[in-house]
Amino acid sequence: MKGRRKIEMKKMTNKSNLQVAFSKRRSGVFKKASELSTLCDAEACLIIFSPSEKVFSFGHPNVDSVVHRYLIEVAPHVTQFMGVNLHEFNAQLTKFTTQLETEKKRASELKRLHKVVQTQWWRATPTNEMTILQLNEFKGALQQMKINTTRKSEMILIHNAINPTLFFANDNFLA
């Protein structure tokens, strides 16, 4: 016999289990709201949208009267929530949302440019990300660079041996 078990608080993935849990918990929440209204003579309103987009509501004395009272008496005067000025909060939220969208566009453009650079300038790609063909081309380019460097070094040595008063500086002869 399993009895009551503690359920981990995370979103359910199985749709049928989710619907069953929603139905049971919805009735429990409505029962608690009803008890609070009855025991404390409180006006209460509860509106829930199910995962299947159905609307469920509870209100004492009724949903319309509680929502109307809130909209007329409370909502126009709400400028603070948990010590935060809502107008400033909304302004900051808008600013940060705009910045986030700008940064997302920028990141997307940088990814696109990175792919273009890697395609056109594959030598900028880290060697562990190169294809076999690119690695072979890279090896050939390094071998050619070694040959060119060796030739230039030999030319400088020969030139300095022939004419020790001249020397190379930045590929130019200087006296």
Residue pairs with C-beta under 8 A, 6 or more apart in sequence:
11 18
12 18
12 21
15 51
18 51
19 50
19 51
19 52
22 50
22 51
26 48
26 50
26 56
29 46
29 48
30 46
30 56
30 58
33 44
33 46
33 58
33 60
34 58
34 60
36 42
36 44
37 43
37 44
37 60
38 60
42 60
43 60
43 61
43 65
43 66
43 69
44 58
44 59
44 60
44 66
45 57
45 58
45 59
45 60
45 63
45 66
45 67
45 70
46 57
46 58
46 59
47 55
47 56
47 57
47 63
48 55
48 56
48 57
49 55
49 56
50 56
57 63
59 65
59 66
59 67
60 66
78 86
79 85
79 86
79 87
80 86
81 89
117 124
118 124
118 125
122 130
122 134
122 137
123 138
123 141
125 134
127 135
127 138
130 138
156 168
159 166
159 168
160 166
160 167
165 175
166 173
166 174
166 175
167 173
167 174
168 174
